[in-house]
Amino acid sequence: MTNETDKAWRSQADRAPGGVFPSRLQAEFLERWEQIAADAREGTLPALTDRRFSSPAWQTSPQHLMMAHLYLLSTKVMQKMVDEAAVPDSVRERLRFAVQQWNDAMSPANYFLTNPDVINTFLDTKGESLQKGVLNLLSDLRKGQISQTDEASFEVGRNLATTPGSVVFENAWFQLLQYAPQTATVYRRPLLMVPPCINKYYILDLQPGNSLVEFAVSQGFTVFMVSWRNPTITDTDGIQKSTWDDYIEKGVLTAIDTVRAIAGQQQINALGFCVGGTMLASALAVARARGENPVASLTLLTTLLDFEHTGILDVFVDEAHVAYREQSLGQGGMMTAKELGTTFSFLRPNELVWNYVVSNYLKGDAPAAFDLLYWNSDGTNLPGPFFTWYFRNMYLENRLCQPGALKICAESIDLADLDMPAYVYGSKEDHIVPWQAAFASTQLLSGQVRYVLGASGHIAGVINPPAKNKRNYWSGDTMQVKQTRAQQWFDQASPVPGSWWPDWSSWLAKHGGRKIKAKATQGNDLYPPLAPAPGRYVTVRA
């Protein structure tokens, strides 16, 4: 860059309103740019640790390596500009998200001529890689989504969701599964799992050795599972008009009552995962408002009850967006799995979008078989009225955590009514339910709470079988949870190697009641088995 150009740029920046591009940032940018250019001329540019540019092809192509260095420099400066912009924090977060999307999309790794690894693959295969890539692209265009895994390798009921059991109840909203015992005796009080209806339940029952359901059954718990129906545009029974109240009354509360009837118990234990935890807590608050106490202990996994801080999802939440959704979906229709899947993928675009653009389309690779990514692609539709009520009352107005602010199923609810023992779990790197937001639940529940923080993200942190001996979790003094803030709790917590599952199992056993002989069959005379697990609702593709 010439001295004249440098002076002109500095002068323009100094005159920019509000210091949009401060001279300090410009000077740092130019200095670093010149250093990269000098290192490139001398052949001393260091290798990059960024996964996108870590292959040997980048290091052996000086011009591409320099391009990658300059790209990373530019993205860093753009993010610093956002950080220093004189705008409200809510605007800054949206700017940061938009700039990050642009930066990730413009990476030289994403394009044929600017990715030396792709070019080398093309030359080594005499063009076959690009031919395969085009075929992969055409296949995904027909399918309507990017392939993240070899979908032909998996089938629900064959090698996913295979823990033995039976469907023991069905209505228009869910099927109830009861799993067969794997121990001679079981705890008298059963466990009901409520997964999110935004995803399919089998994330909790992926494959043998990688299943929370299988683990819980092996520990002597009688496990029931809510398998939510996946509504489609061809359904004619009005499911598309289902409300939040429908899912609470005819879904969660009906499931709780059915499990109690089958087990012959006044109280059961209940677990909610993600949105399933929000629904479960809502349902229990409704029950308490009615003078009922059907659950002896509550487990919440990566669940939001206080929606004040929802991480990166905040960028989608404002009055205009909510009003638009209410106008288009509030009286019927569906929030589609495709739109939901695309939204969540672009929360982590390098991992869930551009990585596959490069491997599938530019290099012609076939995606590897990965059960978790198959589940991720097997999405569900949501009824419009359900989604829009949830969007406004939880994400926009944060009314669930306000005593008496919400009426659900005609009852004014207060989460402080939930005084049963609770096990609250968050994941350290969760971008959907930040761990501090999961921790906030401990301040809303009035019973004794054990908070545990697992390593990794929203899904990988939860699905962490003990046998794999991976990752770790943090635990602290249960008695001190309500007297501390999230960061204070973490500063005092102790890291524990391995999975958090045994810790949870030991806690749950204290609320399971005495051991009784396991029954060989599922259901009872009133609720006989209808079909083998996993049932038919979970197999419906969106």
N, C-alpha and C positions, 0 to 999 in steps of 0.2 A: 504494500500500500504506500503511495507517495506521500510526502510531507504535506502537499497541498490538499490531498484528499483527507488526510488526518485532521488538518486544521479545520476544514469545512465541516467534517463530521462532529468535531468537538464543539464548534460554534453552534451548530444546529441543536446538539444535545443540551447545551447550556441554556438555550432559549426555550426548550420544551416545557410546556405548562406542567407545573407540579413536579418537575424533574423526572419525567417519564423514563428517560435514559440518562441517569446521572453521569457526569464526567468521570467520576471514580470508576464506575463499572466499565465505561468505554475504555478508559486507560488500561484497566486490568485485562480487558478482552484483547486489546491491540498488543499489549506486551506478551501475553500468552500466545497469541496468534504468531507473532514474530519468532518466539522461541520454538514453536512447533515447526515453522518453516525452516529455521536454522538447523534444528535436529534432523529434519528430513534431508536437507542438503548434505549433512555429514553422515547420514545413515545410522543415527544413534537414537531414533525414536523407540521408546520402550514398547514391549508387547502390552496389550490391553487385557485387563482381567474381566471386562464386561463379556458375558457369555456370547453375545451376538458377534463379537470380533475376536474370539479366543482361538479359532482354528489356525493352524500353521499357515494357511493360505494368505491370511492378512499380514503376517509377519514377513513373508517372502515377497510381498508385492508392495514396495515402498509408497507408490502413489495411492493405493487403496488404504494402507495403514495411516498415511497422512490425512486422507479424507475422513477416516473414522475418528482420529484425534480431533480434527476441526469440528466435526459433527458434535462430539461430546462436549467440546468447549462451548459451542453455540447453545446447546441445550441447557448447559449449566448457567450461562449468562441470562438466557430467557427466564429461567426459573428464579434467578436472583432479582430480575426486574419485577416479576410478580410479587416476590416477597417484600420488596421495598415500595410497591405502589401505594399511593395515599388513597386507599379505598377501604370500605368496611370489610371485616373478616369474612362475612358470607360471600361478598363479591370476590374477594381474594381466592377463596376456595374454589369457586367456579372458574376463575381465571386459571388457577393452577391446574385444574382438571383439564380444561380446554387446551392449554399450552402443552401439557403432558401428552394428550392424545395426538396433537400435531407433531410433537417431537418424535414420539414413538413411530408414527406413520412415516415420517420422512427419513428414518434411519437408512443409511446406504446398504445395510444388510438386507433390506426388503426388496431390492431391485436387481434384476439380472446383471446389468452392465456394471453395477457398483459393488457387487459381492464377488470377490475373487474365488471364494470357496465354491460358489455356484458355477462360475465360469470353468474352473478346473474340472468339476464334475461333468459338465457338458462336454468338454474336450475329451476326458477320459472315457466317456461312454459313447463318443461319436454322435452326440446329439440325442441319444435315446432317453436321457434323463428329462430333457425338455418335452419330448413327445409324451412320456408317461405323465409329466406334470400337467400337460394340457388335458389329458384324459381324466386325471384326478380332478382338475378344475371343473370340467364339464359334468362329471358325476356329482360333485358337490353343488353345482348350480341347479341340477335337477332335484337334488335332495333339499336344497334350501338352507344348508348350513355347512360350515367347515368341519370336515372329519377330523376328530381328535384321537380316534382309536379305531382298531379293526373291529367294526361292529358285528361282523359275521362270526367272531369268536365267542360271542356271548348270547345267552338266551335266559330270560327270567324264568326260573323254575327248573332249568337244566343245570346251569353252573353259576347262577346268581339267585339269591333268595331261596336257598335250599334247606334251611333248617326245618326239620319235619314238624308238621302241625296240621291244623284243620281250620277252615272257615266255619265259625260257629254262629255268626250273625251277619245280616246284610240289610241295608236300606238304601235309599237313593243317594246317600252321601258317603258311605264307607262300608267296607267289610271288616269284620273283627276276626282276627286270627288268634288261635290259641296254639302254642307250641307244645309238642310232646315232651314229657320229662326225660331227662338223661341221668337222673339219680334215683336211688331207691326211695329216698325221702325228700320232701320239699317243704319250704317254709309255708306256713298256713296262709299267710296273707300274700296274694298274688301281686304282680307288677304289671301295670298297663303302660305301654309306650305310645306317646302321641307324637308322630313325626310332623314336619311341615306339610301342608297341602300344596305348597309351592314346588315341592319335589316329591319323588316317589320314596316310599318308606324303606326300600331295600338298601339305602345307604347304611342302615343299621344292621343289615344282614347280607353283606356282599358275598363272600365266599367262605367256606370252611377255613378256620384259622384267622379270618379277617372280619369277624361278625360279633358285634356287641350282643345281639340276641343269643347267639350260640354260647357266648361266654356266660351270660346271665343264667341261661338254662343249666349250664354245666355247674354253676355254683349253687344249684338247688332252688332257684326261683321259678315259679310258674309264671310264664311270660305271655301276655296278650299284646297284640299290635293292631293299631288302627291303620288300615290300608285305604287311603282316600280314593274316591272315584276321580277319574280323569275326564272331565266333561269335554265333549266335542261338539262341533257345529251341527252334526247330524242328530244329536239327541233331541227328542221331542217332548220330554216330560217337564220342561221348564227349569232344568238344573242351572241354566245360564243366568237365571234371575235370583239365585240363592244369595242370601245376605250373611253378614257376620253372625247375626242371631241364629240363623239356620245351622251354621256350622258348630255353634256352641251348644244349642239345645238338642238338635237332632244328630249332631256329631259327637262332640266330646262328652257331654253329660249323658247321652244315651249309651255311649261306650262304657262309661264308669258304672252306670246302673246295671248294664248287662254283665260286666265282669263280676260285680258284687253278687249278682243272682247266681251265676255259674259257680262261683267259689263258695257261696253260702257265707259270705263275710260282710259285716256292716261297714268295714273300712278296707281299702286296698292301698297299695303304694302306686305312685304315678310318676312318670318321667315325660318331660316335654323337650323336644329338640328344636331350636331356632324358632320359627313362627309357631311351631307346635307347642313350644313352651309358653308363648304369649297367649295362645288359645287356651291352653290348659289352665294357666293362672286366671284368665278371664272366667272360665267355666267354674273354677273353684270359688271365685269371688261371688259369682251368681248363686252357687249352692249355699254359701255362708249367708248371703242376704236372705235366703229362704229358710234359714235356720237348720240347714243340713251340714253334715261334716263327714263326707264320704271318703276322705283320703287321710291316711295316717302319716305319710311322708311325701315330700315333693322333691323331685330332681329336675333342675333346669340346666340344659346344656346350650351354651352359646345363645342365650335368649335375651331379648330386649323387653323390659317392662317400663323402663324410663327411656324415652326416645329423644332426650335432649341432645345427646351426642351420638350420631349414627355414622360417624366416619365419612367415608367417601360418598356414601349414598345421599348425604346432605345436598349435594349439587343438583339433585333431581327434584328437590322438595321446595316448592313455593306455591302461593295461592293460585297463580295463573295455571301452573301445570296440573294442580289438583282439580281446579275448576274445569279444565279441558277434559280430564279423564272422567269426571262426573257427568259432563255433558254427553260424552261419546259412549260411556259404558255404564253409567249409574243406574239405568233402567233395564239393562240386559246386555247381552253380548259377552265377550270374553277378553280378558287379558291373555294373549296367547303365549304358549311356551316358547315360540320362536322369538318373540319380542323380549320376553324375560331372559331367555338364554343369551341373546345378543347383548342386552344391557349388562348382565353379570360378566360376560366375557370381556367387555371393554372396560371393566374395572381393573383388569390385569391384562392389557392388550398384548404385551410382549410374550407372556406365557401362554395365553389362550387364543390369540389371533395370529399375530405376525410370525410366531414360531412355526405355526402350521402352514402359513402362506409360503414361507421359505422352504420347509422340508417337503410339503406335499406338492406344491406347484412349480417352484423353481428348481428343485433337485429331483422331483419325481419319486420321492420315497413313499412307501406305504406306511400309514400309521401303525405303531405297535399296538398289541392287545393290552389294554389296561382297564381293569374293572371299574375303577373310580371314574375314569373319563367316559366310559360307556354310560354309567349312571348319570353323569353330568349332561350327556347329550339326550337322555331319555326324559324330557321335560314334561310338565303338566300345564294345562290351561287353568285359568282361574275365572270363576263367574265375575262379571263386571261389578255388580252391586257389592259383593264381598270385598273385592279389591279396592274400590273407591272409598268405602267406609273405613277400611283399614288404613289407607293412604292418608285420608284427612285426619281421622281421630287419633291415630298413633304418630305417624311421621310428621305431619304438619302441626297439629295442635297439642300433641303430647298429653292427652287427657287421661290415659289409663292410669298413670301414677298419681293423679289428683283425686283425693277422696271425694266420692260423690259426683264427680264431673261427668261420668259416663253412665248411661242406662244401657244395660245389655240384657236381652230377654226380659224386658220390662222391670229390671231390678237396678237400683242405684248401687254401684259397687265400690268397694274400698279394699285395696290390696292388703291393707293392714289387718284385715280380718283373717288373713292366711297366717295362722299361728302354729301350724304344724312344723316339725323339724324339716329343714330344707338343705339340699346339697346343690350348690350353685357352681357351675363350671364355666370358665372362659378360656379362650385360646390366645396366646401371647401375640401372634402375628395375624389375628383375625381382621380382615378389612371390611367385613359385613357387619359384625357385632364386635366393635372394639372391646378389648378385655375390660377397660375401665367402665364401659357401659354395662357389660355383664355384671361387674362388681356392684354397680348401682342398685341392682335387685336386692342385695343384702340389706340395704337401708330401708326398703319398702316392706319386706316381710317381717312380721312381728315375732315369729318363733326363732328358735336357735338355728343359726345358719353356719354351715361349713362351706367356705369358698376355696376352690382349688383352681389353679391356673396352669394349663398345659402349654407345652411348646407347640410351635407351628401354627397353622391357620385354621380357618373355619371348619374344614372337613378333616384334614390330615391330623389336626390336633385331637379331634374327637375319636376318630377311627385309628386307634393305636394299641393293638393287641399286646398283651404282656409277653407272649412267646417270642415276639420279634425283638424285644429288648431295645427299642428305639426311643430316642428323645428323652424328655424328662418332664416333671411338673413341679410346681411350687405349692407348698402348703404352709399355713400359718396357724396361729392360735384362734380356735373357733370362738372363744369367748370375747376376743378383741375385735372381731370383724366389724361390729356395729359402732365401735368407738374410733374407727380410723377411716381415713380417705384411701382411695385406691393405691396411690403411690406409696403412702406410708405403710400400707399392708405389704406391698411388694418388697419394700426396703427391709421389712422385718421377717419376711417369709424365707423358708429354707428350701433349696432345690433338692428334689428327690429323683434319682435316676430311674428310667423306665416308664411304664404306663401308669396312668392314674386309675385304670379300671379296678385293680385289686383294692385300692383305697376306697373307691365308691362301693364296691361289693361288701367290704367289711362294714361300712357305714350302713348300708341298706339292710344287712343281716340283723342289725339291732332293731329294725322296725318290721321284720318279717314274721314275728310271732314264733310259736313253737313249731318244730318239725312234725310232719305227718306223713303217712305212707302215700307215695305218688300214685295217682290214678292212671290206669293204662289207656283210658280213652279221653277225648276232649269233649267239652260241652257238658250238657246234662239232658234230662228228658224234655225240658222246656226249650232248650237251645241245642238241638242235635247237630252234629257235623254236617255241613252242607256240601263241602268239597275239600280236597287236599289243599294245603298251603302251597303256593302263595295266593291262590284265588285268581279270579278273572279281572278284577278292577286294575290291578297293578300291571297287567299285560297290555292294556289299551295304550296305543301310541298316539301322541298329540299330532 
